[in-house]
Amino acid sequence: MHTKALMGKREWVSPRRGKRMGRVMSAVSGYLKKHTEALVKAVGIEQACKLTGKSKATLGRYYSEHAEHAERFMPIDAVAMLEERAASQ
């Protein structure tokens, strides 16, 4: 039996559901990373650094598909700033 923590509670997860959820999360992760990269490039890397206060390396990690950065995503406030700038260009 497989279980996962859900808000402090344990929930049973079938092995099939676990694999399906993994594929869904992988697809969502790829979608977010690709759109993060497009957003940064639309604004320009230098401008994105100034707006977010993040370095080029940090911004690159947000859209990197390397395994060590798989769970690293851009904070939503940074996304909002970049989207606002991209819309005004």
Sine and cosine of phi, psi and omega as CSV:
sin_phi,cos_phi,sin_psi,cos_psi,sin_omega,cos_omega
0.00,0.00,0.72,-0.70,0.05,-1.00
-0.97,-0.24,0.61,-0.79,0.08,-1.00
-0.75,-0.66,0.36,-0.93,0.10,-0.99
-0.66,-0.75,0.46,-0.89,0.03,-1.00
-0.99,0.17,0.72,-0.70,0.02,-1.00
-0.67,-0.74,0.98,-0.19,-0.01,-1.00
0.79,0.61,0.74,0.67,0.05,-1.00
0.99,0.12,-0.09,1.00,0.01,-1.00
-0.94,-0.35,0.40,-0.92,0.05,-1.00
-0.99,-0.16,0.69,-0.73,-0.01,-1.00
-0.79,-0.61,0.69,-0.72,0.04,-1.00
-0.95,0.30,0.70,-0.71,0.02,-1.00
-0.78,-0.62,0.84,-0.55,0.04,-1.00
-0.94,0.35,0.50,-0.86,0.03,-1.00
-0.84,0.55,-0.62,0.79,0.02,-1.00
-0.90,0.44,-0.69,0.73,-0.01,-1.00
-0.91,0.42,-0.63,0.78,0.01,-1.00
-0.87,0.50,-0.68,0.74,0.03,-1.00
-0.92,0.39,-0.66,0.75,0.00,-1.00
-0.89,0.45,-0.69,0.73,0.01,-1.00
-0.90,0.45,-0.59,0.80,0.05,-1.00
-0.88,0.47,-0.67,0.74,0.03,-1.00
-0.92,0.39,-0.64,0.77,0.02,-1.00
-0.90,0.43,-0.72,0.69,-0.01,-1.00
-0.90,0.43,-0.59,0.81,0.04,-1.00
-0.90,0.44,-0.67,0.75,0.02,-1.00
-0.91,0.41,-0.67,0.74,0.02,-1.00
-0.91,0.41,-0.67,0.74,0.02,-1.00
-0.86,0.51,-0.73,0.68,0.02,-1.00
-0.88,0.48,-0.67,0.75,0.03,-1.00
-0.87,0.49,-0.74,0.67,-0.02,-1.00
-0.90,0.44,-0.67,0.74,-0.03,-1.00
-0.92,0.40,-0.67,0.74,0.02,-1.00
-0.90,0.43,-0.65,0.76,0.00,-1.00
-0.96,0.27,-0.51,0.86,0.10,-1.00
-0.90,0.44,-0.71,0.70,0.02,-1.00
-0.88,0.48,-0.71,0.71,0.00,-1.00
-0.88,0.47,-0.63,0.78,0.00,-1.00
-0.92,0.40,-0.72,0.70,0.02,-1.00
-0.88,0.48,-0.69,0.72,-0.02,-1.00
-0.94,0.34,-0.51,0.86,0.04,-1.00
-0.92,0.40,-0.61,0.79,0.00,-1.00
-0.99,0.14,-0.54,0.84,-0.10,-1.00
0.97,-0.24,0.71,-0.71,-0.10,-0.99
-0.88,0.47,-0.66,0.75,-0.01,-1.00
-0.90,0.43,-0.71,0.70,0.02,-1.00
-0.91,0.41,-0.62,0.78,0.03,-1.00
-0.89,0.47,-0.63,0.78,0.05,-1.00
-0.88,0.47,-0.71,0.71,0.00,-1.00
-0.90,0.43,-0.69,0.72,-0.04,-1.00
-0.92,0.40,-0.67,0.75,-0.11,-0.99
-1.00,-0.05,-0.32,0.95,-0.08,-1.00
0.97,0.25,0.28,0.96,0.00,-1.00
-0.96,-0.27,0.46,-0.89,0.04,-1.00
-0.98,0.20,0.24,-0.97,0.07,-1.00
-0.86,0.51,-0.66,0.75,-0.02,-1.00
-0.89,0.46,-0.68,0.73,0.00,-1.00
-0.91,0.42,-0.70,0.71,0.03,-1.00
-0.88,0.48,-0.64,0.77,0.04,-1.00
-0.89,0.46,-0.59,0.81,0.03,-1.00
-0.92,0.40,-0.52,0.85,0.00,-1.00
-0.90,0.44,-0.52,0.86,0.01,-1.00
-0.93,-0.36,0.12,0.99,0.07,-1.00
-0.94,0.35,0.67,-0.74,0.05,-1.00
-0.99,-0.15,0.17,0.99,0.07,-1.00
-0.92,0.38,0.53,-0.85,-0.08,-1.00
-0.83,0.56,-0.61,0.79,-0.04,-1.00
-0.93,0.37,-0.26,0.97,0.02,-1.00
-0.92,-0.38,0.23,0.97,-0.11,-0.99
-0.86,0.52,-0.54,0.84,-0.05,-1.00
-0.96,-0.26,0.31,0.95,0.00,-1.00
-0.97,-0.24,0.84,-0.54,-0.01,-1.00
-0.74,-0.67,0.42,-0.91,-0.01,-1.00
-0.93,0.37,0.70,-0.72,0.07,-1.00
-0.87,0.49,0.55,-0.84,-0.10,-0.99
-0.89,0.45,-0.52,0.85,0.03,-1.00
-0.92,0.40,-0.58,0.81,0.06,-1.00
-0.93,0.37,-0.65,0.76,0.06,-1.00
-0.87,0.50,-0.70,0.71,-0.02,-1.00
-0.88,0.47,-0.68,0.73,0.03,-1.00
-0.89,0.46,-0.70,0.71,-0.02,-1.00
-0.93,0.37,-0.62,0.78,0.04,-1.00
-0.90,0.43,-0.63,0.78,0.02,-1.00
-0.90,0.45,-0.69,0.72,0.01,-1.00
-0.92,0.39,-0.67,0.74,0.00,-1.00
-0.89,0.46,-0.60,0.80,0.00,-1.00
-0.94,0.35,-0.47,0.88,-0.04,-1.00
-1.00,0.04,-0.07,1.00,-0.01,-1.00
-1.00,0.04,0.00,0.00,0.00,0.00
